[in-house]
């Protein structure tokens, strides 16, 4: 288990010691309970240097470092980015850069320009471009989520449904922005779900 809380981990890592049963009950069921310890990676007890020294690839190292610092104030996390820029520059693919930067933008809730500024002048051009690409993707994801939520609400109200049929929920969840807009247009005048979602509608 990876832990990144503000204080070091203090709970037992032995499963049986974590079972909250009266001793009298535990005595009767102990032989039926699994007995194991789980592996704990307490990032809060590690320095950034120790995490880098593990020898993981840049994606793994950045993932752990950002996870460790994710609970910190956004301003503090932005200040740390300059010290991680060498790892951002070593990310091998556009997908890796966008993955890490999408997570970072969600965590710091800052403008893309602020992240680029925080990375500093040593950030490679492809890292700076990936910040903007990740921000655009997050914006599109946010728009699609809003469209889905609006469509579900309108469908429930229009057809007086407490829950939508599973097939319809699945179509809404997987629909692209173009489809979602089309369904939103149709729900206003449709008298049945088939009129909204019919293949030839």
N, C-alpha and C positions, 0 to 999 in steps of 0.2 A: 504494500500500500504506500502511495506517495502522499505525504502530508506537508502542507505549507502554511499552517496556522501561525498566528502572531506569537504564540508561546511554544516552547518545546513540548513534544508529545509526552504525556505522563501516564496514559492508560496502559494496562497490561497488553502484551502481545500474545498471551496464552488464552486460547478460546475458552477453556474450562473455567479459568479464573474470571472471565467476563460474563459467564452465565449467571443471571440474577435469580437464583432460586434459594429457598430456605435450605439449610444444611440437611434437614431431615428428608426433604424431597430429593435433593441432589444425591444423597447416599443411595437411594433406590434406583435412580435413573442414570447414574454416572457411567455404568458399563455400556449404555446405549448411546452416549454422546460422543461425538468425534473429539479426539484429543490432538491438537496441533497448535503450532505457533505460526503467526503470519509474519512475513517479511515487511519491515517498516523502513521507508526511506524518509527520514525527517529532514526536509529541506530547511526548516527554520533553524536547525542546529548546525547547518553547513555554511561555510563562507562561500562567496562567489568563486573565489580561487579554487577551493576544494571541488566545487562542482565542475569547473573547467578542467581540472586535473584528472577527471575520470576518463578522459580520452574518448568521449562520445563524438559522433559527427556534429557539425555545426547546428543542424536542425534539432538534434536531441539535447545538446547543451543549451541552446537558446530556449527551447521548450521548458526545461527545468528552471532556468534562471527567471524567465517571465512568470512561471507558475509560482516560484518562491516569492517574487516581489508583487504579485498581482493584487494583494490586499493593501498595499501601501497607497498612500495618497497619490492621485494621478500626477501631480507636479513632481513628486519625488521619483516616480517611475520614469517620467520623461527625462529627468536629470541623469538617470542611470544609463539611458540609451547610448550616449556617446561612448561609454566604457564597453558597450557590447557591439559597437559598429564593426569591429574586425570579424565578429561571428556572422553578422548580417552579410558582410561582403563575401564571406566564404560559402554562403548558401548556394547550392549547385544549380537549382532550376527555378524557373519562374513560379512553378507551383509551390515549391518550398517557401519562397519569399512571400507569396500571397497568403499562404496558410499562416505563417508566423505573424505577418503584419495585420491580417484580418483579426486574429486573436488580440493583438496589441491594441488595435483601434477600438475594439469592443471594451477592453479593460480600462483604457485611459479615458475613453469618451472625450477625445480631443479632436480638433480639426486636423486633417491630413498635413496641412502646412506646419502645424506645431510639431508633429512627429518628425517631419523632414528636417525642420530646424534643430530639433533635439538630437537627431542622428549626427548632425554636424557636417562639415565640409569633407570629411574623409569617407562619407558614404558614397559608394559607387553609383553611377547614373541608373543602373538597373534596379538598385535598391530604392532609389527615390521614385522611379517610375512605378515600382510595385506598390508603394504606399498609395499612390493615386488609383491604381487598378483595384487594390483591395477596398479602398473607400467607395469606389463606384459600384463594386459588387455588393458591398454591404447596403448601399443605398437602394439598389435594385431589390435585394432580398427584403428590405424593410417595406418597400412599396408593395411587393407581392404578398407579404404577410398581411398588410393592411387591406388589400383587395380581398384576400381569402376571408378575413374576419368579417368584412362588410357583406360579402356574398352569403356567408353562412347565416349571419343575422337576418338578412333580407329573406332568405329562403325559409327560415323558421317562422318568421312573422307572416310572410305571404301565404304559406301553406299550413299554418297553424300546427307546426311540428315541434315536439319537444326535442327530438333527436332526428338527425337526417339518416336516411338509409346508408348502410356501410359503403355501398357502391358509389353513392353520390359524395360521401365524405372523402373517399379515396380519389375520385376525379378532381374534386376541389383542391385537395392536398397536392396533387401532382400536376395541376393545370399551370400552363405558362401564362405570362402576362396577357398575351393576345386572347387566349381562351377565357381567362378570368373576366376581361373587359366585355367579351361577347356575352357571357352568361349574365353579367351584371345588367347589360342592356336588355336582355330578354326577360329577366325575372320581373321587371316592372309590369309587363303586360301579359305574361304567361298565365294560363289557368291550371296547368299541371307541371310537374317536374319534367315530364317528357318533353314538353314544349321548350323548357330551358335547356335541357341537355341532349335532346334528340340529335342524332347524327346529321340529319338533313335540315335542322332548324336554322 
